[in-house]
Amino acid sequence: MASVGSPDSSEFEVVVQLKPEVLDPEARAIQETLARIGYDGVRSVQVSKRYILTVDDKSGQGAALVESVAREFLANPVSETFQVRKL
Amino acid sequence: MKRITATGVPRIGLIEFPGSNCDRDCADAFWRHFGIKLQPVWHTERVLPNLDAVLLPGGFSYGDYLRSGALAAHSPIMAAVKSFVASGGPALGICNGFQVLTESHLLPGALLRNQGRKFICKAVDLMAGSGESVYCRSLASRRLRVPIAHGEGRYHIDNDGLQRLRDNGQVAFRYVDQNGAATADANPNGALDNIAGIVSENGRVLGLMPHPERATDLLIGGSADGLAILESFLTSFM
């Protein structure tokens, strides 16, 4: 599937989630509710945030830009990790 | 209460972000109890006026979008606030202000969503930690009753960071029970080590989740213990 936008731009996906050692009360709430309403077999739930960035990429600088945005802004390094993927 | 003479009135900047809503309570507390008029500074300013200290009030800056305090940390004024703190300037961050300080890396750690997932609005008991900061020294052994009102107040830091805080005496306040013990039951939000507030390494920046400006009058809330915290802040640079 062709990427959205012009040949000068690219789409990147950034996914941010809490570090495994950090308690996520929202994920726990979802998991507990699933068990309570009868969805057996759900062993764990992880909640993450997904950002789609369309960036200038004429000279291939898009990946570095997104990496920087993710590291310096979208994720808090104290409590979160992130992954970047070109779409 | 201490009244400051006109010649020695400290200049305290009150940083206001879109969504800050505890600025007025702070201004009221400092004016009524100390005779100090806080100087409002709008977040789009790039230069601070001549100040002795900076105060970041509570609220919901930027609607807590991205993370609480994360967008405010990048407001234009914060470059000037960082320089001010870097050159030894004193700062006090209350609730959302504490969140802005951690997101700005002026204080270590992060404030995460309350363990119980609920916004908690109630009075809690605090005790100062052991350390050399003005807060630890002047408020030692004293149980303070101060209200909290937050959904993201769970203090978190990695193990090395926590050890550093303890070694350096940077834990300013902990949530405690009636006996002054930092128990799990006394912890309203799951904060690591019951930490309610911390100071920077140089002791001049305090961030705390409870609202001392809401505990300045027995008529409202039944406690004036917040005044002791605000007074310690003033003492730290006067």
Interface residues (C-beta under 8 A of the other chain):
Chain A: L18 V22 L23 P25 E26 A29 F73 L74 N76 V78 S79
Chain B: L66 R67 A70 H74 T102 E103 P108 G109 A110 L112 R113 N114 Q115 G116 R117 H156 I157 D158 G190
